[in-house]
């Protein structure tokens, strides 16, 4: 198993806990991450940033997921599905992880922790989010930027 995948599994556990019981304090979360990742500092830093970012941007991510999950309220989704998508959506929208990697990692996680219908559901929503994000990112380039690049 890739080490970042293991970090994502640990973050998923903390996101699940936060969703069901409320968020634990930062010190306790950091200890949990370090103990599960056996003190590997670079991996622990990745996991901490992923957890913090997902929690900080949860409302914004939830708005995107709610809009894209036609006919599904976030509260009706399985807790695992919802939190795998939150984490991947955070990576797509705000982190440096390539979008396709975020989607693929989410599908691998949900195959392991979700039910038999979860991979297709999660992949469908995240794929729409990624396509929308990529289209908007490309749409940010102004006409004069394109002309300048062609002339340059």
N, C-alpha and C positions, 0 to 999 in steps of 0.2 A: 504494500500500500504506500502510495506517495505520502511524504511527510506533511505536505500541505493538506492533503485529503484528511489525514488524521487530525490536523489542526481544525479543519472545518467540522469534523465530527464533534470535537470538543465544544466548539462554538455553538453548534446545533443543540447540544445538551443544555448549555447555558441559556440560549434563546428560548428553548422549550420551557425551561424552568421559569424564566422571566415572564413568559406568556401565561403560565398557569398559576404561579405563586408570587409574582412580582420580582423585580430585578434585585439581585444581591449586590452588596456594596463592592466597589471597585477593588479593594484590597483582597477580599475573599475570592472574587472572580479571578484575579491575577494569580493567587495562590493555587486555585483549582487548575488553571491552565498550566502553570509551571509544573505542578505535580504530575499531571497527565502527560505532559510532553517531556518529562524527565529532565527539566531544567534547560533544555535546548533554547538558548536565548533568542536567536533569529526567528525560530519557529514560534516561540512564545510571543514575541513582538508582533508577528503577523496575526496570530490568533487574537491578541488583545486589540489590535487595530480593527480587525474584522468585527469583533464583538461590539466594541465601542461605536464604530461607524454605523453598524446595522441598528443599534439601539437609538443612536442620535438621529438617524434619518428614517426611523420607522414610520412616522406619520406620512411622510412624503412617499416612501416606498409603498405603504398600504394604499394610498390614493391611486397610484399606478396599477397595483395588483387588482384592486376593486374594480377599476374601470375595464381592465382587460379580461377579467374573469366573468364573462357575461353569464348572468343567471346564478352566480355564486357569491354570496356575501362572505367576507373574510371569516366572520364568526362561525359560519357553517362548515368551513373547510376543516379537514383534520389538522390538528395542532402541528404535527410533523410536516405535512405538506406546506402549510402556511409559513413556517419558520425556515424551511429549506428555500422557499421562494423569496422570502425577505432577505436572506443572506445573499443569495445569488443576484437579486435585483440591486442590492446595495453595491455589489461588486461591479455590475454592469454600469450602473449610473454614476457611481462616485469613486470607485477604486481604480487601481491601475491594472487590474486583471483583465486580460482580453475577454470580451463578451462571450465568445464561443466557449472558452475555457470555463467560465462561470456557469454557463448553461450545462455543459457536459458534466462538470463536477456535481451540480445539483441533481442531475438525473442519476448519476452513480449513487449518491447518498440516498436518494428517495427509493431507488431499487432495493437498497439494503434495509431502510427503516420504514418505508411506507407500505401501503397495501398494493394489490396487483394492478389497480387502476391508476395509482399515483404517478408512475413515470410518464405516462402519456399526458395526464392533466398538467403536471408541473412543466414538462417540456413545451407543451402548447402555449401556455401563458408566458413563460420566459422567452420563448422564441419570438412571440409577438412583441414583447418588450424590447428585445434586442434589435429587431428589425426597425421598430419605431425609433429607438435611440440612434441607430446608425443613420437612418434617413434624416433625422433632425440634425445630427452632427454634420452630415454632408450639406444639409440645407443652410447651415450657418455660414458657409463660404459665400461671400458676396460676388456679384458679377465682376466687379472691378478686380477682385483677387484672382479670379479665373483668367481674366484678360491679361493681367500683369504676369501671371505664371506662363501664359502662352507666349507672351512677347519677350519674357526675360531670358 
